Amino acid sequence: MTRKTPRSDATKPESREDRLKQALKANLARRKQQARKRKAGAGKEQR
């Protein structure tokens, strides 16, 4: 016997491309934020 995961038909599943776009956008935003923190932190550490 195989188990089937319950699926809600009320919500339309996102396409793979849409999920990848969202992941890429989130990743880019996170990397930009990290770069800003590094840039701000680099100025403080200089003596």
Z-matrix of the N, CA and C atoms (Angstrom, degrees):
N
C 1 1.448
C 2 1.515 1 110.53
N 3 1.291 2 114.03 1 140.69
C 4 1.460 3 118.94 2 176.55
C 5 1.517 4 108.92 3 -110.35
N 6 1.310 5 114.74 4 143.46
C 7 1.460 6 120.16 5 178.58
C 8 1.513 7 109.45 6 -90.47
N 9 1.272 8 115.32 7 137.55
C 10 1.459 9 119.74 8 175.38
C 11 1.516 10 108.39 9 -108.60
N 12 1.301 11 115.27 10 133.56
C 13 1.454 12 119.03 11 178.90
C 14 1.517 13 108.49 12 -78.42
N 15 1.297 14 117.34 13 136.60
C 16 1.467 15 119.32 14 179.89
C 17 1.519 16 111.02 15 -66.03
N 18 1.306 17 116.46 16 132.30
C 19 1.459 18 121.02 17 179.63
C 20 1.502 19 109.79 18 -116.38
N 21 1.275 20 115.10 19 136.73
C 22 1.452 21 120.28 20 177.33
C 23 1.526 22 108.00 21 -90.60
N 24 1.306 23 116.35 22 119.01
C 25 1.456 24 119.83 23 178.45
C 26 1.522 25 111.74 24 -79.31
N 27 1.322 26 116.73 25 -10.88
C 28 1.456 27 120.63 26 -179.10
C 29 1.528 28 111.36 27 -68.03
N 30 1.342 29 116.87 28 -34.20
C 31 1.459 30 120.21 29 179.30
C 32 1.518 31 108.96 30 -104.62
N 33 1.307 32 115.96 31 129.46
C 34 1.460 33 120.77 32 179.70
C 35 1.526 34 109.01 33 -76.83
N 36 1.316 35 117.40 34 127.06
C 37 1.467 36 118.61 35 179.54
C 38 1.530 37 110.34 36 -67.07
N 39 1.322 38 115.51 37 140.72
C 40 1.450 39 120.36 38 -179.09
C 41 1.518 40 109.88 39 -74.64
N 42 1.298 41 115.91 40 148.15
C 43 1.447 42 119.45 41 177.26
C 44 1.531 43 109.26 42 -73.24
N 45 1.292 44 115.42 43 160.67
C 46 1.467 45 120.93 44 -179.64
C 47 1.523 46 110.21 45 -59.01
N 48 1.317 47 115.46 46 -41.22
C 49 1.465 48 119.94 47 -179.01
C 50 1.519 49 111.35 48 -62.65
N 51 1.332 50 117.55 49 -41.30
C 52 1.464 51 120.75 50 178.52
C 53 1.519 52 111.50 51 -64.05
N 54 1.327 53 116.22 52 -42.07
C 55 1.468 54 119.43 53 178.36
C 56 1.514 55 110.94 54 -63.81
N 57 1.337 56 117.34 55 -39.93
C 58 1.461 57 120.49 56 179.17
C 59 1.533 58 111.35 57 -66.45
N 60 1.335 59 116.52 58 -38.79
C 61 1.466 60 119.80 59 177.52
C 62 1.517 61 110.73 60 -61.39
N 63 1.326 62 116.54 61 -44.65
C 64 1.463 63 120.29 62 -179.64
C 65 1.527 64 110.94 63 -64.96
N 66 1.325 65 116.98 64 -41.29
C 67 1.464 66 120.52 65 179.96
C 68 1.524 67 110.51 66 -65.36
N 69 1.324 68 116.82 67 -41.09
C 70 1.458 69 120.81 68 179.49
C 71 1.527 70 111.28 69 -64.72
N 72 1.332 71 116.00 70 -42.37
C 73 1.461 72 120.54 71 179.27
C 74 1.521 73 111.03 72 -63.11
N 75 1.344 74 116.85 73 -43.26
C 76 1.462 75 121.22 74 179.48
C 77 1.529 76 110.39 75 -65.20
N 78 1.320 77 116.51 76 -41.06
C 79 1.460 78 121.03 77 -179.79
C 80 1.524 79 110.67 78 -64.73
N 81 1.321 80 116.63 79 -43.21
C 82 1.454 81 120.55 80 179.37
C 83 1.527 82 111.16 81 -63.03
N 84 1.315 83 116.58 82 -43.30
C 85 1.464 84 120.56 83 178.80
C 86 1.522 85 110.80 84 -62.87
N 87 1.322 86 117.09 85 -40.83
C 88 1.466 87 121.14 86 179.07
C 89 1.522 88 110.80 87 -65.16
N 90 1.319 89 117.34 88 -41.66
C 91 1.471 90 120.71 89 -179.99
C 92 1.530 91 111.65 90 -67.58
N 93 1.337 92 116.44 91 -37.85
C 94 1.466 93 119.67 92 176.88
C 95 1.523 94 110.43 93 -63.35
N 96 1.320 95 116.19 94 -42.16
C 97 1.465 96 120.52 95 179.49
C 98 1.534 97 110.24 96 -63.54
N 99 1.325 98 116.91 97 -41.76
C 100 1.462 99 120.52 98 178.27
C 101 1.521 100 110.70 99 -63.23
N 102 1.331 101 117.07 100 -41.11
C 103 1.463 102 120.85 101 179.92
C 104 1.523 103 110.71 102 -64.41
N 105 1.339 104 116.67 103 -39.51
C 106 1.468 105 119.73 104 177.92
C 107 1.517 106 110.97 105 -63.48
N 108 1.319 107 116.69 106 -41.48
C 109 1.467 108 120.29 107 179.53
C 110 1.518 109 110.75 108 -65.02
N 111 1.331 110 116.89 109 -40.75
C 112 1.465 111 120.23 110 178.85
C 113 1.520 112 110.39 111 -64.41
N 114 1.326 113 116.49 112 -42.47
C 115 1.464 114 120.39 113 -179.17
C 116 1.525 115 110.48 114 -64.79
N 117 1.307 116 116.86 115 -42.40
C 118 1.473 117 121.10 116 179.66
C 119 1.533 118 110.25 117 -68.48
N 120 1.307 119 116.89 118 -38.50
C 121 1.466 120 120.97 119 -179.62
C 122 1.520 121 112.35 120 -72.09
N 123 1.322 122 118.22 121 -29.70
C 124 1.463 123 121.73 122 -178.94
C 125 1.523 124 110.66 123 -66.65
N 126 1.305 125 118.39 124 -36.14
C 127 1.465 126 121.38 125 179.65
C 128 1.506 127 112.80 126 -67.75
N 129 1.312 128 116.82 127 -31.43
C 130 1.470 129 121.60 128 -178.86
C 131 1.528 130 111.61 129 -75.27
N 132 1.331 131 116.94 130 -31.58
C 133 1.466 132 120.04 131 -174.30
C 134 1.523 133 113.32 132 -81.70
N 135 1.323 134 118.46 133 -15.88
C 136 1.462 135 120.36 134 -179.22
C 137 1.529 136 109.42 135 -69.84
N 138 1.319 137 115.28 136 137.84
C 139 1.457 138 120.74 137 -178.95
C 140 1.500 139 111.33 138 -115.07
